[in-house]
């Protein structure tokens, strides 16, 4: 029953996390599009009101006219009813951290640790994973605060943060199981994004609003800092998404250079995102859309397709596979593999994901899932903790394709 309830918690947290993430990313993408699509107002009425930029849009059968005031409207007091974009960010982080806790921290021995990568205790792995989230934010924030306002500050900050992300990706893959490392790097960036909103963007906006309502001139540094962190969040978005998704694909995180795979995936996402950001501005200026960065990002992905492609089997391997295919795979052989490699998590005593495989009837019932997870996706056993071999995965495949006999 505990496993069953945990599955429900997993489902509901994941569902809520995805919903709030869509809301956050959607609003972020929209405001980036809006900011980069504004043009200087031409009508005297708008200029007199203090409008710094306007955009006309058509959607859903209607027309929208968006106006942006850099400070405040000149023609009316600042409205009391202001919309603040922050609940989406906080909800996304809270549900994501809750999901990370349920799936990874509560099962650190299975999910965070791969003893072939780094053999340490669950407590140490949990502490290090939480330290990753905190340390990245502190160092990233220090880089932004100390260097962001200097000459070419944005370029310097961007370069240093990029190098730091590379180092963090490498380090995570030296300490944690590949699947956990990919997820942790995504969570690390997502934590910085939400912290930007919590510590800088919203507090800065509140100070500006308070100054305006008190009749004081706001300090422009709040707007500068908020803009800087918002831009960073924009470029973090696609790397975070691909890091979160990629941990479901064993062939990405199980190789010897998995840290480089992760870095290239995130780099491709950032390059593609930049093309979309720059396109909005180019459209307003009547210039050609700068798709070069998206092309480079796509080429990076194509290069990875060829780099990670499995090597063709040797003549000896082909002969062995042909001979194995000619032999029927019976229940006795498969049950021996299941008992040795799978029973630790799916036996009579422990039934992770509410899946038990310790009887012929149960193995038959879950045959498709066993085939998919062990032979096709190669995601199970998790982190290959029980050291299943490729030959045993092939055995399960032949048994399933033969109709999964249990007699």
C-alpha positions as CSV (number, residue, x, y, z in Angstrom):
1,X,0.0,0.0,0.0
2,X,2.9,2.4,0.8
3,X,4.2,1.9,-2.8
4,X,0.8,2.4,-4.2
5,X,0.3,5.7,-2.3
6,X,3.8,6.8,-3.3
7,X,2.9,6.3,-6.9
8,X,-0.1,8.6,-6.5
9,X,2.0,11.2,-4.8
10,X,4.5,10.9,-7.7
11,X,1.7,11.3,-10.3
12,X,0.0,14.3,-8.7
13,X,3.2,16.1,-7.9
14,X,4.5,15.6,-11.5
15,X,1.2,16.7,-12.9
16,X,1.1,19.9,-10.8
17,X,4.8,20.5,-11.6
18,X,4.2,20.4,-15.3
19,X,1.1,22.6,-15.1
20,X,2.9,25.3,-13.1
21,X,6.0,25.0,-15.3
22,X,3.9,25.6,-18.4
23,X,2.4,28.7,-16.8
24,X,5.8,30.1,-15.8
25,X,7.5,29.3,-19.0
26,X,4.5,30.5,-21.0
27,X,4.3,33.9,-19.3
28,X,8.1,34.3,-19.5
29,X,8.2,33.6,-23.2
30,X,5.3,36.0,-23.7
31,X,6.9,38.9,-21.8
32,X,10.2,38.3,-23.7
33,X,8.3,38.5,-27.0
34,X,6.5,41.6,-25.8
35,X,9.6,43.4,-24.7
36,X,11.4,42.6,-27.9
37,X,8.4,43.5,-30.1
38,X,7.8,47.0,-28.8
39,X,8.1,49.9,-31.0
40,X,8.3,53.6,-30.1
41,X,4.8,55.2,-30.1
42,X,4.1,57.7,-32.9
43,X,0.8,59.2,-31.6
44,X,1.2,62.3,-29.4
45,X,-1.5,61.0,-27.1
46,X,0.6,58.0,-26.2
47,X,3.8,60.0,-25.8
48,X,2.0,62.4,-23.5
49,X,0.8,59.5,-21.4
50,X,4.5,58.4,-20.9
51,X,4.3,55.3,-23.1
52,X,7.8,54.1,-24.0
53,X,6.8,51.2,-26.3
54,X,3.7,49.7,-27.9
55,X,2.7,46.6,-29.7
56,X,-0.3,45.7,-31.7
57,X,-1.3,42.0,-31.9
58,X,-4.1,39.9,-33.2
59,X,-5.1,36.7,-31.5
60,X,-8.3,34.7,-31.1
61,X,-10.3,36.9,-33.4
62,X,-9.5,40.1,-31.6
63,X,-6.9,42.9,-31.5
64,X,-4.6,43.8,-28.6
65,X,-2.8,47.0,-28.0
66,X,0.0,46.6,-25.3
67,X,1.6,49.7,-23.8
68,X,4.8,49.7,-21.7
69,X,5.7,52.4,-19.2
70,X,9.3,52.3,-18.1
71,X,8.5,54.3,-14.9
72,X,4.8,55.0,-14.5
73,X,1.8,56.5,-16.4
74,X,1.7,60.3,-16.6
75,X,-2.0,60.5,-17.1
76,X,-3.2,58.6,-14.0
77,X,-2.0,57.4,-10.6
78,X,-0.4,53.9,-10.5
79,X,-3.3,51.5,-10.2
80,X,-3.8,49.6,-6.9
81,X,-4.6,46.4,-8.8
82,X,-1.3,45.3,-10.3
83,X,-0.6,41.8,-11.7
84,X,2.6,40.3,-10.2
85,X,4.2,37.4,-12.1
86,X,5.7,35.3,-9.4
87,X,3.3,32.5,-8.2
88,X,4.1,30.5,-11.3
89,X,7.8,30.6,-10.5
90,X,7.4,29.7,-6.8
91,X,4.9,26.9,-7.5
92,X,7.1,25.4,-10.1
93,X,10.1,25.3,-7.8
94,X,8.1,24.0,-4.8
95,X,6.5,21.2,-6.7
96,X,9.7,20.3,-8.5
97,X,11.6,20.1,-5.2
98,X,8.9,18.1,-3.6
99,X,9.1,15.6,-6.6
100,X,12.9,15.5,-6.3
101,X,12.5,14.8,-2.6
102,X,10.0,12.0,-3.1
103,X,11.8,10.3,-6.0
104,X,15.5,10.9,-5.3
105,X,16.1,12.0,-1.7
106,X,13.9,9.3,-0.1
107,X,15.5,6.7,-2.4
108,X,19.0,8.1,-2.4
109,X,20.7,4.7,-2.3
110,X,18.9,3.7,-5.5
111,X,18.5,6.9,-7.4
112,X,21.3,9.2,-6.5
113,X,24.2,6.7,-6.1
114,X,25.9,4.7,-8.7
115,X,28.7,2.9,-6.9
116,X,30.7,2.5,-10.1
117,X,30.7,6.3,-10.4
118,X,31.2,7.2,-6.7
119,X,30.7,5.0,-3.7
120,X,29.4,7.0,-0.8
121,X,26.6,6.9,1.8
122,X,23.0,8.0,1.0
123,X,23.3,10.8,3.6
124,X,26.4,12.2,2.0
125,X,24.8,12.0,-1.5
126,X,21.7,13.8,-0.2
127,X,23.8,16.6,1.4
128,X,25.9,17.0,-1.7
129,X,22.8,17.2,-4.0
130,X,21.2,19.9,-1.8
131,X,24.6,21.7,-1.7
132,X,24.6,21.8,-5.5
133,X,21.4,23.8,-5.5
134,X,22.6,26.2,-2.8
135,X,26.2,26.6,-4.0
136,X,25.3,27.3,-7.6
137,X,22.9,30.0,-6.6
138,X,25.4,31.7,-4.3
139,X,28.3,31.7,-6.8
140,X,26.0,32.7,-9.7
141,X,24.5,35.5,-7.7
142,X,28.0,36.7,-6.6
143,X,29.1,36.8,-10.2
144,X,26.1,38.9,-11.3
145,X,26.4,41.3,-8.3
146,X,30.1,41.9,-8.6
147,X,30.6,42.0,-12.4
148,X,27.2,42.7,-13.9
149,X,27.4,46.5,-13.6
150,X,30.9,46.8,-15.1
151,X,31.9,47.6,-18.6
152,X,30.8,44.7,-20.9
153,X,29.4,43.2,-17.7
154,X,26.7,41.2,-19.4
155,X,29.2,39.5,-21.7
156,X,31.6,38.8,-18.8
157,X,28.8,37.4,-16.6
158,X,27.5,35.3,-19.4
159,X,30.9,33.8,-20.1
160,X,31.7,33.0,-16.5
161,X,28.2,31.5,-15.8
162,X,28.6,29.3,-18.9
163,X,32.0,28.1,-17.7
164,X,30.6,27.5,-14.2
165,X,27.7,25.5,-15.6
166,X,30.2,23.3,-17.6
167,X,32.1,22.7,-14.4
168,X,29.0,21.9,-12.4
169,X,27.8,19.5,-15.1
170,X,31.2,17.7,-15.0
171,X,31.3,17.5,-11.2
172,X,27.7,16.2,-11.0
173,X,28.5,13.4,-13.4
174,X,31.6,12.5,-11.3
175,X,29.6,12.2,-8.1
176,X,26.1,11.0,-8.9
177,X,24.4,8.4,-11.0
178,X,24.1,9.7,-14.6
179,X,20.3,10.0,-14.4
180,X,20.4,11.9,-11.2
181,X,23.3,14.1,-12.4
182,X,21.3,15.3,-15.4
183,X,18.3,16.0,-13.3
184,X,20.3,17.8,-10.6
185,X,22.0,20.1,-13.1
186,X,18.5,21.1,-14.4
187,X,17.3,21.6,-10.9
188,X,20.3,23.7,-10.1
189,X,19.5,26.1,-13.0
190,X,15.8,26.1,-12.1
191,X,16.7,27.0,-8.5
192,X,18.7,30.0,-9.7
193,X,15.8,31.0,-12.0
194,X,13.3,31.0,-9.1
195,X,15.8,32.6,-6.7
196,X,16.2,35.4,-9.3
197,X,12.5,36.0,-9.1
198,X,12.4,35.7,-5.3
199,X,15.5,37.7,-4.3
200,X,15.8,40.3,-7.0
201,X,13.1,40.7,-9.6
202,X,10.0,40.9,-7.3
203,X,11.7,42.8,-4.4
204,X,13.1,45.3,-6.9
205,X,9.7,45.8,-8.4
206,X,8.1,46.3,-5.0
207,X,10.6,49.0,-4.2
208,X,9.9,50.8,-7.5
209,X,6.2,50.6,-6.8
210,X,6.6,51.9,-3.3
211,X,8.8,54.8,-4.4
212,X,6.3,55.8,-7.1
213,X,3.3,55.7,-4.8
214,X,5.3,57.8,-2.2
215,X,6.2,60.4,-4.9
216,X,9.9,59.5,-4.9
217,X,12.1,58.8,-8.0
218,X,12.9,55.1,-8.2
219,X,16.5,53.9,-8.2
220,X,17.1,52.7,-11.8
221,X,19.3,49.9,-10.5
222,X,16.2,47.9,-9.6
223,X,15.1,47.8,-13.2
224,X,18.5,47.0,-14.5
225,X,19.0,44.1,-12.1
226,X,15.5,42.8,-12.8
227,X,16.1,43.0,-16.5
228,X,19.5,41.2,-16.2
229,X,18.0,38.3,-14.2
230,X,15.0,38.0,-16.4
231,X,17.3,37.7,-19.5
232,X,19.3,35.0,-17.7
233,X,16.1,33.1,-16.9
234,X,15.1,33.2,-20.5
235,X,18.3,31.6,-21.6
236,X,18.2,29.0,-18.8
237,X,14.7,27.8,-19.8
238,X,15.5,25.5,-22.6
239,X,18.6,24.0,-21.0
240,X,16.5,23.3,-17.9
241,X,13.8,21.6,-19.9
242,X,16.2,19.4,-21.8
243,X,18.1,18.4,-18.7
244,X,14.8,17.4,-17.0
245,X,13.7,15.4,-20.1
246,X,17.0,13.8,-20.9
247,X,17.3,11.8,-17.7
248,X,14.6,9.5,-19.1
249,X,16.9,8.4,-21.9
250,X,19.5,6.0,-20.7
251,X,21.7,6.2,-23.8
252,X,22.3,9.9,-23.0
253,X,23.5,9.7,-19.5
254,X,25.1,6.2,-19.3
255,X,28.2,6.9,-21.5
256,X,31.7,7.8,-20.2
257,X,31.4,11.4,-21.4
258,X,27.8,12.0,-20.2
259,X,28.8,15.4,-18.8
260,X,29.7,16.6,-22.3
261,X,26.5,15.2,-23.7
262,X,24.5,17.3,-21.1
263,X,26.5,20.5,-21.8
264,X,26.0,20.2,-25.5
265,X,22.3,19.5,-25.1
266,X,21.9,22.6,-22.9
267,X,24.1,24.7,-25.3
268,X,22.0,23.7,-28.3
269,X,18.8,24.8,-26.3
270,X,20.3,28.2,-25.4
271,X,21.4,28.9,-29.0
272,X,18.0,28.0,-30.3
273,X,16.3,30.2,-27.7
274,X,18.6,33.1,-28.6
275,X,17.4,33.0,-32.2
276,X,13.8,33.3,-31.1
277,X,14.6,36.2,-28.8
278,X,16.6,38.0,-31.5
279,X,13.9,37.3,-34.1
280,X,11.3,39.4,-32.2
281,X,13.6,42.4,-32.2
282,X,14.5,41.9,-35.8
283,X,10.9,41.8,-36.8
284,X,10.3,45.2,-35.2
285,X,13.3,46.7,-36.9
286,X,12.4,45.3,-40.3
287,X,15.5,43.2,-40.4
288,X,16.1,39.6,-41.4
289,X,15.4,37.1,-38.7
290,X,18.8,35.9,-37.3
291,X,18.4,32.2,-37.5
292,X,22.2,31.5,-37.5
293,X,22.2,30.6,-33.8
294,X,19.4,28.2,-34.2
295,X,21.2,26.6,-37.1
296,X,24.3,26.1,-35.0
297,X,22.2,24.7,-32.2
298,X,20.6,22.2,-34.6
299,X,24.0,21.2,-36.0
300,X,25.2,20.5,-32.5
301,X,22.2,18.2,-32.0
302,X,22.9,16.5,-35.4
303,X,26.5,16.0,-34.5
304,X,25.4,14.3,-31.2
305,X,23.2,12.0,-33.2
306,X,26.2,10.7,-35.1
307,X,28.5,10.8,-32.0
308,X,26.3,8.8,-29.8
309,X,25.2,6.3,-32.4
310,X,25.9,2.7,-31.3
311,X,28.9,1.1,-33.0
312,X,28.0,-1.6,-35.5
313,X,28.5,-5.1,-34.1
314,X,31.6,-7.1,-35.1
315,X,31.5,-10.3,-37.1
316,X,31.9,-12.3,-33.9
317,X,29.0,-10.4,-32.2
318,X,26.8,-10.9,-35.2
319,X,27.5,-14.6,-35.3
320,X,26.9,-14.9,-31.5
321,X,23.6,-13.0,-31.9
322,X,22.5,-15.2,-34.8
323,X,23.2,-18.3,-32.8
324,X,21.4,-17.0,-29.7
325,X,18.4,-16.0,-31.8
326,X,18.1,-19.5,-33.1
327,X,17.8,-20.8,-29.6
328,X,14.4,-20.4,-27.9
329,X,14.4,-18.4,-24.7
330,X,12.4,-20.2,-22.1
331,X,10.9,-19.2,-18.7
332,X,13.6,-21.0,-16.7
333,X,16.3,-18.9,-18.3
334,X,14.4,-15.6,-18.0
335,X,13.2,-16.3,-14.4
336,X,16.9,-16.9,-13.4
337,X,17.8,-13.4,-14.8
338,X,14.8,-11.8,-13.1
339,X,15.6,-13.4,-9.8
340,X,19.3,-12.2,-10.0
341,X,18.8,-8.8,-11.5
342,X,15.2,-7.6,-10.8
343,X,14.0,-9.3,-7.5
344,X,15.8,-6.8,-5.4
345,X,13.2,-4.1,-6.2
346,X,10.4,-6.3,-7.7
347,X,10.2,-9.5,-5.6
348,X,8.0,-10.8,-2.9
349,X,9.5,-8.5,-0.2
350,X,9.8,-5.2,-2.1
351,X,7.6,-4.1,-5.0
352,X,8.8,-0.8,-6.4
353,X,6.2,0.9,-8.6
354,X,3.7,-1.8,-7.5
355,X,5.4,-4.3,-9.9
356,X,6.2,-7.8,-8.6
357,X,7.9,-10.5,-10.7
358,X,8.4,-13.4,-8.3
359,X,5.8,-15.8,-9.8
360,X,5.2,-17.0,-13.4
361,X,1.8,-15.3,-13.4
362,X,3.2,-11.9,-12.3
363,X,6.1,-12.1,-14.8
364,X,3.6,-12.8,-17.6
365,X,1.4,-10.0,-16.5
366,X,4.3,-7.5,-16.6
367,X,6.1,-9.0,-19.5
368,X,5.7,-6.0,-21.8
369,X,7.0,-3.6,-19.1
370,X,10.0,-5.8,-18.4
371,X,10.8,-6.0,-22.1
372,X,10.4,-2.2,-22.6
373,X,12.4,-1.2,-19.5
374,X,15.1,-3.8,-19.6
375,X,15.6,-4.5,-23.3
376,X,14.3,-1.5,-25.3
377,X,14.9,1.5,-23.2
378,X,17.6,-0.1,-21.0
379,X,16.5,2.0,-18.0
380,X,16.2,-0.9,-15.6
381,X,17.7,-2.0,-13.4
382,X,18.1,1.6,-12.2
383,X,21.7,2.7,-12.7
384,X,22.3,-1.0,-13.5
385,X,22.7,-1.5,-9.8
386,X,22.5,-5.3,-10.3
387,X,24.9,-5.4,-13.3
388,X,22.6,-6.9,-15.9
389,X,24.5,-7.8,-19.1
390,X,23.7,-7.0,-22.7
391,X,23.3,-10.8,-23.2
392,X,20.7,-11.0,-20.5
393,X,18.8,-8.0,-22.0
394,X,18.8,-9.8,-25.3
395,X,17.5,-13.0,-23.6
396,X,14.6,-11.1,-22.2
397,X,13.9,-9.6,-25.7
398,X,13.9,-13.1,-27.3
399,X,11.6,-14.5,-24.6
400,X,9.1,-11.6,-25.0
401,X,9.1,-11.9,-28.8
402,X,8.5,-15.6,-28.5
403,X,5.2,-14.8,-26.6
404,X,6.6,-14.6,-23.1
405,X,6.1,-18.3,-22.2
406,X,5.9,-19.2,-18.5
407,X,5.8,-23.0,-18.8
